[in-house]
């Protein structure tokens, strides 16, 4: 029975370590699916499964635990950065700026309440433990990993801050959803009225492609070329088809327009009214029944050499005789602006004759199998650069120790930059959503299992004999107070729609259970839009602020 003894208890045995992690992850993920009052803890339950196994003495070599913990964290935050990178900078535009300012307010107030409680308890709770409680209260696991890494820089030998995180996390989830419900009743919000309000708002829908058929009625543009009309109007649009004297053709910049011609126009929704008034009037026309056989087809960009080129530089109209009407990226339709930068994975809507469309398909690639192969070099080049950036010491006046972005912050920053600007370095950043999620989930469960196993030996003693209840109460206050304050400001001053506010609250805490609850309340996508708008900046701040607190105050 020596083999069984080694498998169960030998912390240096590879078989024991793999066996332990497999059990902790499998049990944690399975139990995390159990819903209580419609809410589940998801993969975070892996942490509690690890704590349970650690409590009963199942552990592994400390160095191996730390390596798996840090590597899992790096994988997780890097994949998050790749996902949010393309939208990180655009999330600050127009209405997104207001939502991001409110999210920053929540982050700042979370920190303020945590530090206030730290001074109120007058040393009863150590600062590192309060940071652990803070991250449990806001349900942010990457921030916990970043704080752990900062403590390693400071050679901290105190209690595991994951204990505070584990104590605060369950009520953190409950407190976030409870705050959403409380705001609804405090302001007596009528959900039906909020739905109607969403339908009447213009918002971001203005920037989606708008398609319409127009008949030329403006005599002043009769006999003018398409490029002249675009210059007169001063608003971008695509004319993909023209019907002149009963015949349909694909126009180019030199095509002449005459009164009575019928056009198929694609433009941004905010420009639709002005274009209609300038050209003529909107008409109903079935373009599929016209005399010239043409097709509309989505072409997938799969050739790496296309990555980073602008739409205008491809000269689709002059080289192939086709028009590009819109581009679909990550499920979102984008107007085909000539300055739009193409990326591998984009789906380009092409209108033209069958043979011309086929030539465009060959030029862009349109081979789905190419996208099934992950771009491993981009991932590991990014991790390499991220570790390098995270290891650079940055001195700030008044801070006793130089600040480092660390193993969490460095890869996150590099991943965001690669996700947005990687095409300039000829790096293909496209990764299928399933591949990205797989890497993220593997990373986070390895991190949570490692933290739980390492902290499990002292968890029960901390909760029963120590200050566990104090950690729970502190975490609940850190969760609820900022959300109620910012929620009140958002409703009274900024008049934020309730469903958007739900997404804002969930996104500022990077909390998927709260988003899932919000999506159940409404059929609109407003919670998801609010969540995705503030998520990138919130995640970035959550990961960096804990490190800065510890390095500045310890």
N, C-alpha and C positions, 0 to 999 in steps of 0.2 A: 504493500500500500504506500510505498515511498513516493511513487509517481503522483498519487492523489494528494499526499501531504505537500509535495512541491508545487503542484498545480494550484492549491488553495492558499498556501501561506508563504511561499518563498518570494520575498519582494524583489529579488534580483533575477528571477526566472522570466524569460521572455514570454513563455507560455502563460504564466500566471498573470503578467501585466496585460497581455492581449485579452485573456479570458476575463479579467476584472473589468477592463474598459468595455468589452462587448456586452457584458451583463448590465453594467451601470447605464450605458447608453440605451440599450434595448428596453430595459425596465423603465427608465426615465421617460423616454419618448412615448411608450405605450401608456403609462400612467398619466402623462401630460395631456392626453386626449380626453380624459374624463372631465366632464363639465359639471360645475357646481353653480346653480342658478344661471345657466347659460354661458358661463365663463370658464375657460380652461387655461392652465398655465403654460401649455405648449412645451417646447424643448427645455424651458427653464426647470422643469421637474427633474431633468438630468442632474442638476445641482443637488437636489434633495436626495436623489437615489445615491449619489456619490457620498453625501454626508452620512447616510445610513450605513453604507458599506464601510466607510472609514471609522464610524463609531464602533463597529463590531470587529475592528482590527484588520480588515482587508485593506492592504495598502501596497505601495510600490516604492522603489528606490527614489529618494527625494530628487536627485538630479534628473531622473527620467520623468518624474511628475512635472517638474518645472519646464523641461524641454517641450513635452507634449502640450503643456498649458500655453506656452508662448507661441509655439508654431501654430496651434489652433487659432489663437487670437489674431496672428498675422494674416492667416488665410481669410478669416471672417471679415476683418476690417478692410482688407484689400479688395475683396469682392464687393463689399458695400460701396467702396469708393468708385470702382469701375461702373457700378450700376447708377449711382447718383451723379457721376461726373458730368455727363452731357447736360443735365438740367440744373447743376449747382449754380452756375452764374446767371442763367436765364430766370431762376426763381426769384431774383430780386427786382424784376421788372414790374412796373405798374402795380396792380393790386397785390402782387406777391410781396412787395416791399412792406406793406402794412402788416400782412400776416407774419412775415419773418421778424418784424420789430416786436410784435406781440409774443412770438415764440422766444425771442431773446429776453423779453421781460420775464417770462416764466422761468427760464434758466437762471437768470440773475436772482430772482426771488427765492428759488429753491436753495441756492447757495446762501443767500442772506438768512433765511430761516434756519438752515443747518448750522451756520456759524453763530447765530443768535442763541440756539439751543446749546451749542458747545460751551459758550461763555455762561449761559444760565445754569448749566449743570456744574459749573465751577470745577472742572477737572475730573468729574466722575466718569465721563466718557472721553477717551483719548481722541485726539484729532483724526488719526488714521481710521479709527473705528467709526467716527462720525461721517467721514467720507464714504466708508462702506455702506452705512445706513442711508446716506444721501442717494447713492446709486441704486440701492434696493428700492427706495421710495419712488424713484423716477423710472424704475424698471429698465435700467440701461446697463446691460452686461459688458459691452466694450469699454465703457467708462471705468467699470470695476477693474478690468484687465489693465487699462492704462494706469490707474492708480496703483495697482499692485506692482507694475513695472517701475513706477516712480519710487516706490518704497524700496525696491531692490537697489536703485541708485543711491539711496540714503542709508543703505545697510540697516534697515529697520528690523528689529528682532522681537517686536511686540506680538500680541494676539492676531490671528488671521482676520483681516477685515471682511472676508467672505462671511464670517459669522453675523456681522451687522447687516450685510446685504441679504442674507437668507432670512433673517428675522423680519426685515422691513418689506421684503418683496411681496408676499401674499396680500398684505393690506395695501401695498402700493397699487396693485392691479385693481383691487376693490375701490380704493380711494379715487382713482382716475375716473372709473366708470360712474362712481357715486357722485363725483363733482359734475360730470356731464348731466346726470339726472337732476341734481340739485339746481343747477343753473336753469334748467327747463321750468322747474316749479317756482323758483324765486321770481323769474320774469314772466311767468304765466304764458309761456310760449305755446302758440297753437301750431301744431305740426302741419296742418293743411294750409294755413296761411304762409308758412315758411316755404312749402312746396310751390305755392303760386308765386311767391316772391322770387324764387329761383328761376321760374320760367320767364319772368318779365325782365330779369337782369340780362344785360348784354354780356358783360364779363369777357372771359377768354374766348367765348364762342365766336367773337368777331374775327378772330385771327385764323379760323378754320377755312379751308377752301370752300368757296361758294360757286355753284355751277348754275348757269342760266342761258336761255336762248333769247337773243335780241334781234330785232329788226331795225335796220338803219333808217332813221327818219330825219336826222339832222342834215339838211342840205349843205351846210357849211363844211362838212367832212366828205361830201361826195367827191370822188375823184382823188382823194388823198390816200397815201400808202399807210399800211399798218403802223410802221415806225413813226410816221408823222403824227398819226392820231395818238399814239402813246406819248409822244413828246408834248402835244397840245394838252392832253389830259393830265399828265404828271402823276398818274397812279399806275402801279404795276398790274398787268392782267395778261392772261394767255388766251389767244383766240385759236382754238384747236381745229375748228372746222368752219367753212363758209359755204353758203348755198347761194349761188349767183345764177339767175335765169334758169332755175330748176336743176342745176348741176352742183354737186358737192365736191369740194377740193380742200386740200390742206394749205392754209395761207402761209406765206413767209413775209419778211419785213417789207418786201417790195409789192405785195399784193394790194391792188386798188379796191377801195370800198365804194359802193354806190348806193343811193337810196333804193330801198327794197331788198337789199341783200340781207340774208339771215345768218347770224353768227352764233357759234357756241362758245361762250366765254367762261373762263375759270378765273376767279380773283379772290381776294380776302373778303370776308363778309362785310367788313367795315367800309370797303370801297364799292360795294355792289350798287348802292343807290346812286352815287355820283356817276358811275360808269353808265348805268341805265339812262339817266337823265341826259347825259352828254351824247350818247349814240342814238337812242330812239326809244323803243318800248319793248317790254318783255313779251314773248310769244310762246305758244306751245308748239313743239315740233319734235316728231319722232325721228331722230337721226339714224336709227338703225334701218329705216325703210327707204333711205335715199338711194340714188342711182349708183354712187361710187362705193363699192364694198370696202368698208374700213372696220378695223377692230380696235377695241380698247383692252389693254392688257397690262397687268402688273409685272414688271421685270425686276428680278432680284439682283442686287449688286453683290457679286461674289469675287470679282477679280481684285486682288490687293492693289494693283496699280491705279485703280479708280479711286481708292480711299484718299480723301483729302482734296479731290478736285472739285471745283465749283461747277454747278449745273450749266452755267453759261459757257464755260470753257470746253464743254463737250460738243457744242455746235450740233445738237440733234436735228434742228430744223434744216440747216443748210447742207449737212452731210448725208442725212438719211431721209429728209422729207417728212419727218414726224414731229409731233408736238408732245411736250411733257406738261401734264396738267397738275399733278400733285405728287408728293413723295410721302410714303408712309414709313414712319420710324417708330419702332417699339409700340406699335398699335395706334399711333397718333398721326393723322393726316396733316402734312405741312404744305403751304402754298409753294408752288414751283418758282421761287424767286431765282433769277440768274446767279445771285451771290450765295445761294444755299450750298453749303459744303456737303458733298456726298460721302457716305460712310458705308463700309461693308455691312451688309445686313439690311440696308434700305430697300424698300420696294417702290419702284418708280412707275407711275401710271403713264403709259405711252399710247398715243392715238395716231393711227396711220394705216396704210395699206399693209396687208398681211406680210408680204415679203420684206417690206421696210422694217416692220416691227421685229421680224426674225433677225435681221441684221443688227438691230440695236441689242437684242437679247444676247447675241454672240459677243458684242462689244462689252457688255456689262458683266457677262458671265452667266448669270441665271442658272447656276448649278447648285441645287440645294445641298448636295452631298459635301460640297466644299465647306459649308457652314457647320456641318456635323463634326468636323475636325477642330478640336479646341486649339486656340492660339497660345500654346504653352510658353513660347518664348516671351510673349508680351507679359504674361503673368509673372514669370520669374525674373525678367529684366526689371519689372516694376517693383517686385519685392526686394531685389538687390539694391535698387536706387532708394527705396523706402527705408531700408535698414541703414543705409549710408546717411540719409538725411536725418533719420531719427537718432543717430549716434552723435551728430554734431552738437557740441555745447554752445548755447547761445546765452551770453551774459546780459543780465538786466540790472540796472542800477537799483541798489537796495536789496537784491536777492543774494543770500549768502552762497548759494550754489547755482551754477549756470543751468539754465533750463534746456532740457532735451525733449524733443517730440517723442522719443522712445520707440519701442517696438510696435506700439499701436498708432501713435500719431504720425510717424514718418511714412509708413506704408499707406495710411489713409490719405494724406496730403498728395503723395505721388500718384496714387490711384485716381483721385479726383482730377488731377492735372492731365494724366494720361487719357482718362476717359473723355476729357474735353479737347485736348490738344495733341493727342497721340498721333493723329494722322500727319502732323507736321514733321514727325520723326519717322514716318513710314511704319509706324506700329499699328497693326490691325487689332483694335480693342474689342471687336465684336465677339461676344460669347452668348450662346443660346441661353435663354432664361433658365432652362432646366439645368444646364451645366453650372451657371452662376449660383443657383440655389443649392445645388449639390455640394459645391465647394464651401459655400457659406455655412450650410448645415453641418457638414463634417467638421469645419473649423470650430463652430460654436459649441457643439456637443463635446469635442475633445477638451476644449477650454473648461466648460462647466464640470465635466467629469473630474478633471484634474483638480480644480479648486475644491470640489465637494469632498473628494477622497482625502485631500490634504488637510481640510478643516474639520473633518468628521470626528476626529478623536476627542475634540474639546467642545463640540456643539451642545450636547445635552447638558453638560455641566454649566456652560455659559447661560443657557436659557433657564434652567431650573434653579441653579444656585447663584448665578451672576445677575447681570442687568438685562436679561433678554426682554423682559416686559418693557423696560425703559427704551430699548432699541425699537421695539414695535410701536410704542406711542410716539416717539420722536419721528420715526419714519412716516407715520400717518399725518402728522402735522406738516412735515416737509412736503408731502404730496398735495394735501388739500388746500392749504392757505394760499399758495401762489395761483392755483387754478381758479379759485373763487374770485380772487382779486383781478386777475387778468381777464377772466371771463366776464366780469362786471364791466370793466373798461371796454372790452370788445363790443359788448351789446349796447351800452349806453352811449359811448362816444363815437366808436367807429361803425356802429350799426351792422356788424358782421352777421350774416345769415347763420341761424342756429346750426344747420347741417354742416356748413363750412367750419363753424366754431368747433363742432365735434371733431372734425378731422384735424384742426389746429391743435386741440388739446392732446389727441392721440399722437400726432406727429411730433409735438414738442417733447413728449416723453418717449418717443420711439417705441410705442406700445401697441403691437398688433392685436392683442385681445380687445383693447378699447376701439380700435378701428373696426374689428369684426362686429362688435356690438353696434357701432354707429351705422354700419352698412345694413344691419338688420332693421333699423328704425325707418329708413327711407329707401325709395327705389332710385333716387338720383345718385349721381357720382360725386356730389359735392363733398362728402366726407373724404373720399379718396383723393380728390383734387387738393383739398386743404392739407391732408396728411403729406402728400408728395411734395407740396410747395415748401413746407417748413422742415421736412425730414432731413434733407442734406445738411443745412446749416445747424440744425439742432444736434444731429449726430456728431458733427465736427466739434461743436462747442462742448458737448457732454464729454467727449473723449479728452479734450485738452484742459478743461477747467479744473478737473480733479487733480491732475498732475501739478498745475500751477499753484493750487491751494497748498498742497503738501510741500512743494519745493520752496514756496515763499514763506511758509509759517513754521516749518519744522527746523 
